[in-house]
Amino acid sequence: MKELINSLIKSGYKLPEIYGMTLADIDFLIEVSNVEATKEEELVTLDQAFPFLF
């Protein structure tokens, strides 16, 4: 839970906002962060995608 709160603070949320969140809000933020993490993994450079060109 500490990691989640620290992550939210680093993202710009203030403590009163965090404590006012519902469980649905927190679940949504976790889901969004998981989607962003998978998008970062999907990024491929051109030399990786087309090694025969380089």
C-alpha positions in Angstrom: 0.0 0.0 0.0 2.9 2.4 0.8 4.3 1.8 -2.7 0.9 2.7 -4.3 0.6 5.9 -2.2 4.2 6.9 -3.0 3.5 6.3 -6.7 0.4 8.4 -6.6 2.3 11.3 -4.9 5.0 11.1 -7.5 2.3 11.3 -10.2 1.1 14.6 -8.7 -1.8 13.6 -6.4 -2.0 15.2 -3.0 -2.8 13.2 0.2 -6.4 14.5 0.6 -7.1 13.4 -3.0 -5.6 10.0 -2.4 -7.6 9.4 0.8 -10.8 10.5 -0.9 -10.4 7.9 -3.6 -12.7 4.9 -3.7 -11.5 1.4 -4.3 -12.8 1.6 -7.9 -10.6 4.7 -8.5 -7.5 2.8 -7.3 -8.4 -0.3 -9.3 -8.7 2.0 -12.4 -5.3 3.6 -11.8 -3.7 0.2 -11.4 -5.2 -1.0 -14.6 -4.1 2.0 -16.5 -0.5 1.7 -15.2 -0.5 -2.0 -16.3 -1.6 -1.0 -19.8 1.1 1.7 -19.9 3.7 -0.9 -18.9 2.7 -3.3 -21.6 2.8 -0.5 -24.2 6.4 0.3 -23.2 7.3 -3.4 -23.8 5.7 -3.4 -27.2 8.0 -0.6 -28.6 10.4 -1.9 -31.1 13.1 0.1 -32.9 13.5 0.0 -36.6 16.7 -2.0 -36.5 15.0 -4.6 -34.4 12.0 -4.8 -36.7 14.0 -4.8 -39.9 17.5 -6.1 -39.2 18.2 -6.7 -42.9 18.0 -2.9 -43.6 20.7 -2.0 -41.1 
